[in-house]
Amino acid sequence: MIYTVTFNPALDYNVRLDKLNPGKINRVSFEQVLGGGKGINVSIVLGNLGHKSTAMGFLAGFTGREIIRQLRTFNAEEDFVQLDEGFSRINVKIKADIETEINGQGPKISEEKRDELFAKLAKLKDGDTLVLSGSIPNTLPDDMYERTLEPLQGKGIRFVVDAEKGLLLKVLKFRPWLIKPNNHELGDMFGVTLKTDEEIVEYAKKLQEKGAQNVLISMAGDGAILLTAEGKHYKSPAPKGTLVNSIGAGDSMVAGFIAGFEESGGDYEKAFFMGVATGSASAFSENLATRPEVEALLKTIH
């Protein structure tokens, strides 16, 4: 079974207008409300690709109920810890002449509720996949990723981690099966600017030396690179298309990689191309990638 954990889920209110005029009334030309948070995006895309997953984390209030409703429409299961007060955050994503984001804070999470999540995770077993991705709200400790993974060591669970510099580097000691930094994040981890594929491969290998098994580097319009635990590396250019919405593209790549790995019986090359196609399909769509969109792009990747 595949499980995703989102510590700070959200409803994303996405709006579009020609020009943002601060201090004035702005009227949008497009709007949508989508359940968000990196792990939730992974679960939604997995559902679109025909793979069951269980989304976990913390939810509260009317926004939390809407996130659950949306997850169920995308063939995803859920096992969230329900908080007694507050509401899951609302993030406003404004696409205009300049892009602007206003992200909510989210509800307070008590130690008791943390332990409730850990108890749910303790039920995972050999062969399961656990995806940890996204930020940690300020009501959780900075080492929440470490506290989550440490008790699960030695149980045969595949860990997938997609998180910012500090969170990611601290969990490499747990030998995650897959990590997915982008090329800028990879350079930032080592205080360098990466300009060539060779440099990206060189520093991705350093993450493997620190414990990561497979390293998937997304590079936006320049495609992606994969270094496998078997010592191989692959590169794919980005499929051709029109960028519509970059939100969730990286999460979609993770979901596509997992789906491709499962469907191919463990073929990393096929998993990689499936990940690239899925990430691009989300970037070229108003919503997250669907199976027909992914299959159409797969035919263009060599």
Secondary structure, 3 states (H helix, E strand, C coil): CEEEEECCCEEEEEEECCCCCCCCCCCCCEEEEEEECHHHHHHHHHHHCCCCEEEEEEECHHHHHHHHHHHHHCCCEECCEECCCCCCEEEEEEECCCEEEEECCCCCCCHHHHHHHHHHHCCCCCCCEEEEECCCCCCCCCCHHHHHHHHHCCCCCEEEEECCHHHHHHHHHHCCCEECCEHHHHHHHCCCCCCCHHHHHHHHHHHHHCCCCEEEEECHHHCEEEECCCCCEEEECCCCCCCCCCCCHHHHHHHHHHHHHHHCCCCHHHHHHHHHHHHHHHHCCCCCCCHHHHHHHHCCCC
